Amino acid sequence: MYKIMSVVTGVAIYGSTASVANAQPVDAQAHNAAFELRSTSGASPQTLSEMLTCSAVWERWNSSLGDRSDRKFAEALRKELSAENAKKRKIYWERVARREMDEDDDSAYFNEKRSEAEAYANKLVTAYRNEADKGTQNLMEWLAICK
């Protein structure tokens, strides 16, 4: 899951701007800017763990959008960050991860990696919802990598 982290870290350091990184409380414009900034990294999921993390992150993002009562927020987001797209991306990455499994791979291994990915996605979304330092930035970074 962590092959892309070196690229992600480099992007986070290189791409950080005060307006995006410190946008509290978060708004649609900050989300869009953070997503766009991270979209240029060229990083993409390479391992089963990363693919499952993508699926889990998109699922958590969709849930997070559903929990918000601010319809204007959702309407102001980029199309890539919409609930409709989040559902599609969750399914896409789940399928890609399943194809990544070799015929001789154990389903218990898949389930273990999925559990790890879901736990990581939960941490990302918890930081985001709590408006923790770089919570929005980190979540948008994963969504951009997993587009």
Secondary structure, DSSP 8 states (H G I E B T S, - for coil): --TTHHHHHHHHHHH--HHHHT-SS--HHHHHHHHHHHHTS-----SHHHHHHHHHHHHHHHHHHHH---HHHHHHS-GGGSHHHHHHHHHHHHHHHHHHS-TTS-HHHHHHHHHHHHHHHHHHHHHHHTT-TTHHHHHHHHHHHT-
